[in-house]
């Protein structure tokens, strides 16, 4: 019970309504994010960016009294709860889709925002970017990838954007893959492909060509090595192996 006769109320979603000490019928909402961080929608917490306002301190004090009395513990938000990125309220609802991302609406400040992405400052979902890279590795051209994304997902992406993703994320993927230890069968297969090479010295049948040697594990098809050689001979195969 507070000095003005009002009490702190625990809401159904696990937040706490704390009555204002200066305004009649005014309540501030204190929410628990995770297991430690408290947030409040009062101006003191929102604009002064204090670590804890008086309403948060009051909720913590009341909770400590509850524990001492062995009363039921307060509700804790689900791990997948999405707080508002403006006021940090947990009272958010799903509000449609935008560019393949879930949109949420805050019931307190009415702010609309999209779900946080694993890719910081990215407009599109990680799943969409991964699909784009997979289509590229499958041999599709940039313009064909953009057309497929529009036809199947109604998402407009310029082919230059896809190129920027390739240039940005392929080095990151390669760096991660290099940390993995492949499980190999012990039997390798080597094969060569014709590739065009600027400055090739070949004439006639192999004019302008070189040879790309690929070494793969026979069972897992894991690519072990790739090596370009000017000639199609044993030295080129040995260099790849």
RAFENBEL-V617905 format. One record per pair of residues at least 24 apart in sequence whose ideal C-beta (glycine too) atoms are under 10 Angstrom apart, sorted by sequence separation. I is the first residue (numbers start at 0). J is the second residue. D is the distance in Angstrom with one decimal. If there is no record, write none. Layout:
I;J;D  I;J;D
This chain:
14;38;9.4  15;39;9.2  17;41;8.3  31;55;9.7  81;105;9.7  83;107;7.1  85;109;9.7  86;110;7.0  98;122;5.9  99;123;6.1  100;124;5.6  141;165;8.2  189;213;7.1  190;214;8.4  205;229;9.5  211;235;9.5  212;236;6.0  14;39;9.7  27;52;8.2  29;54;5.4  30;55;9.7  37;62;9.9  83;108;6.5  85;110;4.5  97;122;9.3  98;123;5.9  99;124;5.0  123;148;9.4  127;152;7.3  131;156;7.6  188;213;8.6  189;214;5.0  190;215;7.8  205;230;8.9  210;235;5.9  212;237;9.5  214;239;5.4  14;40;9.5  27;53;9.5  28;54;8.6  29;55;5.6  83;109;9.7  84;110;7.6  85;111;9.7  98;124;8.0  100;126;9.9  135;161;7.2  188;214;7.3  189;215;7.9  205;231;7.7  209;235;9.3  210;236;9.3  212;238;7.4  213;239;7.5  214;240;6.2  27;54;5.0  29;56;9.7  31;58;8.5  83;110;5.8  85;112;7.2  99;126;7.7  100;127;8.9  127;154;6.9  134;161;8.8  135;162;9.2  187;214;5.6  188;215;5.3  212;239;3.7  26;54;9.5  27;55;9.5  29;57;8.2  30;58;9.6  31;59;9.9  83;111;9.5  84;112;4.9  99;127;5.3  128;156;9.9  187;215;6.8  188;216;7.8  201;229;7.7  211;239;9.0  212;240;8.4  29;58;4.7  83;112;6.7  84;113;9.0  98;127;8.4  123;152;9.9  127;156;8.3  131;160;9.0  132;161;8.8  135;164;8.6  136;165;9.5  187;216;6.1  188;217;5.2  200;229;6.9  201;230;8.4  210;239;9.7  27;57;9.9  29;59;9.1  82;112;9.8  84;114;10.0  124;154;9.7  131;161;5.6  135;165;5.9  186;216;7.2  187;217;6.4  188;218;9.9  199;229;6.9  200;230;9.5  201;231;9.6  27;58;10.0  31;62;9.3  81;112;8.5  84;115;7.7  123;154;7.3  185;216;8.3  186;217;4.0  196;227;7.1  198;229;9.5  81;113;9.8  122;154;9.9  132;164;6.8  184;216;5.7  185;217;8.5  186;218;7.1  188;220;9.0  196;228;10.0  20;53;8.5  81;114;6.3  82;115;9.7  123;156;7.4  128;161;9.2  131;164;6.0  132;165;6.9  136;169;9.1  183;216;4.8  184;217;5.8  185;218;8.8  192;225;9.6  194;227;6.9  196;229;7.6  20;54;9.6  81;115;7.5  122;156;9.3  131;165;8.2  135;169;8.7  182;216;8.8  183;217;9.0  184;218;3.9  187;221;9.7  189;223;9.3  17;52;9.5  19;54;8.8  129;164;9.8  181;216;7.2  183;218;8.1  184;219;6.4  188;223;9.6  189;224;8.9  191;226;9.5  192;227;9.8  17;53;8.8  18;54;9.3  128;164;5.7  132;168;6.4  136;172;9.9  182;218;9.4  183;219;6.6  187;223;6.5  191;227;9.9  17;54;4.3  20;57;9.8  123;160;8.7  127;164;9.7  131;168;9.3  132;169;7.3  182;219;6.7  184;221;9.2  187;224;9.2  189;226;9.7  191;228;8.3  16;54;9.7  17;55;8.6  122;160;9.0  181;219;7.0  183;221;6.6  193;231;8.8  15;54;8.3  18;57;9.9  128;167;9.4  129;168;8.9  182;221;8.2  15;55;9.3  17;57;6.0  45;85;8.9  128;168;6.9  132;172;7.6  181;221;4.8  183;223;7.9  191;231;6.2  17;58;6.5  34;75;6.8  45;86;6.5  123;164;8.9  181;222;9.4  15;57;8.9  16;58;9.9  31;73;7.3  33;75;8.4  34;76;9.4  44;86;9.5  45;87;8.4  179;221;9.8  181;223;7.9  15;58;5.0  31;74;8.6  32;75;9.8  33;76;7.7  40;83;9.4  44;87;8.7  121;164;9.3  125;168;9.9  129;172;9.7  14;58;9.4  17;61;9.2  31;75;6.6  32;76;6.8  38;82;7.5  191;235;7.3  31;76;6.5  33;78;8.3  38;83;9.6  191;236;7.6  15;61;8.1  30;76;7.4  36;82;9.8  40;86;5.4  118;164;9.5  189;235;9.9  190;236;9.6  7;54;8.9  15;62;8.7  33;80;9.3  39;86;9.5  40;87;7.8  189;236;5.8  32;80;7.9  38;86;8.2  39;87;8.5  40;88;6.1  189;237;9.8  191;239;8.6  9;58;9.3  33;82;9.9  38;87;4.2  39;88;9.6  99;148;9.3  118;167;9.5  190;239;9.8  7;57;6.9  30;80;9.3  32;82;6.0  37;87;9.8  38;88;7.7  40;90;9.6  118;168;8.6  189;239;6.3  7;58;6.6  36;87;9.0  38;89;8.4  189;240;6.6  9;61;9.4  30;82;7.5  7;60;9.7  9;62;9.7  30;83;9.8  99;152;6.4  187;240;7.7  7;61;5.5  98;152;9.5  99;153;9.0  6;61;9.1  7;62;9.5  32;87;7.2  98;153;9.7  99;154;5.8  1;57;8.1  9;65;9.7  30;86;9.7  98;154;6.2  30;87;7.1  32;89;7.1  98;155;9.0  15;73;7.6  28;86;9.3  30;88;6.3  31;89;8.3  98;156;9.3  14;73;9.3  30;89;4.8  1;61;9.8  13;73;6.3  14;74;8.8  28;88;6.7  30;90;8.0  13;74;3.5  28;89;9.0  9;71;9.7  12;74;7.5  13;75;6.2  14;76;8.5  28;90;7.6  10;73;9.9  11;74;8.1  13;76;5.4  45;108;9.5  9;73;5.8  10;74;8.7  12;76;7.5  13;77;9.1  9;74;7.3  12;77;9.9  40;105;9.9  13;80;9.0  40;107;6.0  12;80;8.8  40;108;7.7  14;88;8.0  14;89;6.4  12;88;9.7  13;89;7.5  14;90;7.1  12;89;6.4  30;107;9.7  12;90;6.2  10;89;10.0  12;91;10.0  28;107;6.9  10;90;8.6  14;107;9.8  12;106;9.8
